Amino acid sequence: MDYGWMSHALLWIVGLMSVCATLGLVGALFSLGRSGYRKD
């Protein structure tokens, strides 16, 4: 297990975390925006 593989894995982990955070943020904003229009 050399350094190049470790940095590559770390880059993938950070990338996956940022993608998940972006999807979560979009989902939260979408649900918040829709909750303002409902009248129940």
C-alpha positions in Angstrom: 0.0 0.0 0.0 1.9 3.0 -1.2 1.3 6.7 -0.9 -0.2 7.1 -4.4 -3.0 4.6 -3.6 -3.7 6.2 -0.3 -4.1 9.7 -1.7 -6.3 8.4 -4.5 -8.6 6.7 -1.9 -8.7 9.8 0.2 -9.6 11.9 -2.9 -12.5 9.5 -3.6 -13.7 9.6 0.0 -13.7 13.4 0.0 -15.4 13.4 -3.4 -18.1 11.0 -2.2 -18.7 13.0 1.0 -19.0 16.3 -1.0 -21.5 14.6 -3.4 -23.6 13.3 -0.6 -23.5 16.7 1.2 -24.6 18.4 -2.0 -27.4 16.0 -2.6 -28.5 16.4 1.1 -28.4 20.1 0.8 -30.5 20.1 -2.4 -33.0 17.7 -0.8 -33.3 19.8 2.3 -33.8 23.1 0.3 -36.3 21.3 -1.9 -38.3 20.0 1.0 -38.2 23.4 2.8 -39.3 25.2 -0.4 -42.2 22.8 -0.9 -43.3 22.9 2.7 -44.0 26.6 2.3 -46.6 26.0 -0.4 -48.6 23.3 1.5 -51.7 24.5 3.4 -52.1 21.5 5.7 
